[in-house]
Amino acid sequence: MTGARRALADMPKTIHGGQAWRLGDIEDYSHNLNPFGPPPCIGELFSKASSDVWHYPDDSSSGFRGAVAEEFGVPEGCVIAGAGSSDIIRMFPNTFLEEGDRAVMFSPSFAEYTQQCRIAGAAVVKVPLRRKDDYRIDRDPLTKALEGAKALYICNPNNPTGRIESRETVLSIVEECESKGILVFLDETLLELVDGWEDVSCASYVNEYHNLVVAGSLTKSFAIPGIRIGYGIACRELADEMNKVRMTWNIGTAEQVIGESLIRDHMDYVRDAAKVLRAEADRMFPILKDMGMPVSAPADSFFYFCDLTPLGLSAGELTERMRSRGFMIRDCSSFGEDYRGCVRFCVKDRGRNDRFLDALRASLG
């Protein structure tokens, strides 16, 4: 084949969880969605939006952006509309990174960061998150890796490890980067399903740190991955630059109507789910510990990340055993060779979690 850019050579497609729907009667514990599904108003919102699909959508997505701006206490001009947070992840390197620039990110973390940086021609530098550090950020190797970098990616909660860094920690890293002229891409897509997320989010600080871009999405919090609605939040200067590479009409009419309504009127649906998930994550911890799962502490968020190496199991083996019992968990070997013994599984409601724990106990033998 000829004509493709060099940056695409030998670049594999990224692998994601949430594929149990293809397999029939399987309970999907491999994704990180609100376990209560979409709110009951979804059908009504689709119906409301249908009367306007005969014309082009509002390219500015002003209603949706206004709702996001109000929720996070920032000016509307600081919000970039995206077809899911993945669209914002694509826009960022295409706006700010050039061939040869260095982008720093943690490992393991969300695979799309690496993919989109490589497509833009940037070099990726990875800072390992170590089991001995409970997969939390170690500032010394990070500071060393930042030398000569153009951008840093932080996922909070981190995917797949689930660990959350405090607002103070994240902002201190943002401040360090600002002093070095380094941009920070902060992905908070998973944060709203964490009880008390308002005390962790840094989205409202974008006008204090002019090197910060925060990404969010309605996908996880409202369990609507089939409706692509996301956003970026940054100071007006960065937002204006990102809008130059945003695809025209990237958010459809239905998505704009649904997104605006969910943000304005239904955030309590998410907060109520987050409280259930917090209680269930805490309840599951001693049960997981007692059955021999190598968990060091209750999940910070609403999913667990486990290295099965002490059990002598590979991720693939446990994944297959769980699938035979009707549950899908995430085999994290796709995050790299160091994680071929690691799995991720989410937290849901009490009844499904009890059935999951029974299956896991049986799978461990």
Disulfide bonds with the S-S distance in Angstrom:
none
